[in-house]
Every structure is written in C-alpha cells, then in structure tokens.
C-alpha cells in the first residue's frame, strides 16, 4: 500500500502527471456536455430517427423499384 501511495505522489510531482490530470478533467467536462446535450434533445432525436426510418423503408425498399416521373406527364 505504501508503494502505491509513493507512486501516486511521484506521479503528482511530475509535470506529465499534472498535464494528464488536466486532460482528464477536460475530457470529463466534454463528456458531461455531450451527455447533457443528448439528454435534452433525446425526444427530438427519437422523432427524427423514426421519420428517417419511415422514409427509407417506404422509398428505398429492395425489389420494388419506384417509377421515375417523366417530365410533363
């Protein structure tokens, strides 16, 4: 246990350890922001995903080609 505490102290004294800690804090903030954004717009995302799925299943089904409209008729 003492070896672990000593290695953590040595890691904290190094500049690389401080930089890594800053990057981890930044990563945590970014991750929290992404989670919050997805949570806030999840209802709209579900609606959009459902409408895209409906579009693709009705317009792009394999084996049943849709007729191509001709100009003027």
Backbone torsions as a table, in degrees:
resi	resn	phi	psi	omega
1	UNK	NA	-38.5	-179.5
2	UNK	-65.6	-35.1	178.1
3	UNK	-65.1	-38.0	178.6
4	UNK	-65.3	-45.0	179.4
5	UNK	-62.7	-42.0	178.7
6	UNK	-64.7	-39.3	179.3
7	UNK	-69.1	-34.8	176.5
8	UNK	-67.5	-40.8	177.7
9	UNK	-63.8	-42.9	178.3
10	UNK	-64.3	-39.2	177.8
11	UNK	-63.3	-40.5	-179.1
12	UNK	-68.8	-30.0	179.8
13	UNK	-74.2	-27.9	-178.8
14	UNK	-74.5	148.2	178.6
15	UNK	-69.5	-32.1	177.5
16	UNK	-62.6	-36.7	178.4
17	UNK	-65.4	-39.2	178.4
18	UNK	-67.3	-43.2	179.1
19	UNK	-63.4	-41.7	178.7
20	UNK	-63.2	-39.9	178.3
21	UNK	-63.1	-41.4	178.5
22	UNK	-63.5	-41.6	178.5
23	UNK	-65.8	-35.9	178.4
24	UNK	-67.7	-38.2	176.4
25	UNK	-64.7	-43.4	178.7
26	UNK	-63.0	-42.3	177.4
27	UNK	-61.8	-40.5	177.3
28	UNK	-63.3	-41.5	177.8
29	UNK	-64.8	-43.2	178.3
30	UNK	-63.7	-43.0	178.7
31	UNK	-63.0	-41.7	176.5
32	UNK	-62.2	-39.6	177.7
33	UNK	-64.8	-41.5	178.8
34	UNK	-65.7	-43.3	178.6
35	UNK	-62.6	-42.7	178.9
36	UNK	-63.9	-42.1	-179.5
37	UNK	-64.9	-43.8	179.6
38	UNK	-66.1	-38.0	178.6
39	UNK	-64.3	-40.8	-177.8
40	UNK	-68.5	-34.9	-176.0
41	UNK	-107.8	18.1	-175.2
42	UNK	-63.3	-35.9	178.5
43	UNK	-64.2	-43.7	178.7
44	UNK	-67.5	-36.2	177.7
45	UNK	-65.2	-40.4	179.1
46	UNK	-64.0	-40.9	178.9
47	UNK	-65.8	-44.2	179.5
48	UNK	-64.2	-42.5	179.9
49	UNK	-62.6	-41.4	179.1
50	UNK	-65.3	-40.4	-179.7
51	UNK	-69.3	-36.1	176.4
52	UNK	-65.8	-41.3	178.8
53	UNK	-62.4	-41.7	177.9
54	UNK	-63.8	-42.8	179.1
55	UNK	-59.8	-48.4	-176.6
56	UNK	-68.3	-36.5	-179.5
57	UNK	-72.9	-30.8	-179.5
58	UNK	-86.0	-29.9	-175.0
59	UNK	-103.3	-20.4	-174.0
60	UNK	-125.3	38.3	179.2
61	UNK	-77.6	138.3	-178.3
62	UNK	-75.2	141.6	175.4
63	UNK	91.4	-14.8	178.7
64	UNK	-125.6	84.7	-178.2
65	UNK	-69.3	140.1	177.4
66	UNK	-82.2	142.5	178.0
67	UNK	-66.4	142.3	178.8
68	UNK	-86.4	125.9	-179.6
69	UNK	-67.3	140.0	177.9
70	UNK	-95.9	147.2	178.7
71	UNK	-64.8	133.0	175.8
72	UNK	77.4	13.0	179.4
73	UNK	-174.7	NA	NA
